[in-house]
Amino acid sequence: MNHCSASQLAENASSSCTRLILGSDASQGTFPSTWTWPAVIGLAALLTSTYFSVDQIRKSKRAKQAKRFQPDYELLDETVVLLDKLAGTTAQKADLTKLGELLSRIKQAERRFPDLPLGTVVAHIDTYRKTSLPDDFQRKLTGKRILLDDLLDLSRQQGAAIANALAAISAVQNEIDRRTN
C-alpha cells in the first residue's frame, strides 16, 4: 500500500502518489477521458443552475421590495404634483391643508422605512409650511400692518423650501429605484 503525505505530493509529485490519487491505471499527467468530460459537464451544469437560482431569488426579493415601496413612491409623486402647483402661487395657510395630509402620510412612511431619507423630505416640507403667508395678508398689507419686504422674503423662502423639498423627494425616489432595479 502506498502512503503519500501532502508535502511529498507538493514537493515531488511522485508518480506513485499521482497514480494513487488518480487511480492505478491512470497515466501520469492525464485524467481518464471517461471521468473528465462527465465531471466537466456536471460542474458546468451545477454552476449554471446555481447562478440562475441565485439570480431568480435576487429578482424575487427585489420584486417584493418594489411592491412594498410602491405606495410610498406614489405618495411622493402626489406630493411633487402638489408642490409644483403651490410653486406657482404664494401659499397661504388655507392652501396647505392637502399638503398637511400628505406630510402626515410621509411621516408614517418614514416610520415604516427608517433607512430611506424621508426625514429630509419631512423637514423641507415643514420649512415650507412655516413660511406660508397669513390668511389675511392682503388686509394687513393694505392696512400697513405688515411690510411688503417681509412678504417678499416669505415668498422667497417658500420658493427655496419647495426646491429643497423637490430635491429631497427626487433623492428618495432615486434610492427606491436603486434598491428595486
Stockholm file with secondary structure:
# STOCKHOLM 1.0

chainA/1-181         MNHCSASQLAENASSSCTRLILGSDASQGTFPSTWTWPAVIGLAALLTSTYFSVDQIRKSKRAKQAKRFQPDYELLDETVVLLDKLAGTTAQKADLTKLGELLSRIKQAERRFPDLPLGTVVAHIDTYRKTSLPDDFQRKLTGKRILLDDLLDLSRQQGAAIANALAAISAVQNEIDRRTN
#=GR chainA/1-181 SS CCCCCHHHHHHTCCHHHHHHHHCTTCCTTCCCHHHHHHHHHHHHHHHHHHHHHHHHHHHHHHHHHHHHHHHHHHHHHHHHHHHHHHHTSCCBGGGGHHHHHHHHHHHHHHHHCTTSTHHHHHHHHHHHHHTCBCTTHHHHHHTTSSCHHHHHHHHHHHHHHHHHHHHHHHHHHHHHHHHHC
#=GC SS_cons         CCCCCHHHHHHTCCHHHHHHHHCTTCCTTCCCHHHHHHHHHHHHHHHHHHHHHHHHHHHHHHHHHHHHHHHHHHHHHHHHHHHHHHHTSCCBGGGGHHHHHHHHHHHHHHHHCTTSTHHHHHHHHHHHHHTCBCTTHHHHHHTTSSCHHHHHHHHHHHHHHHHHHHHHHHHHHHHHHHHHC
//
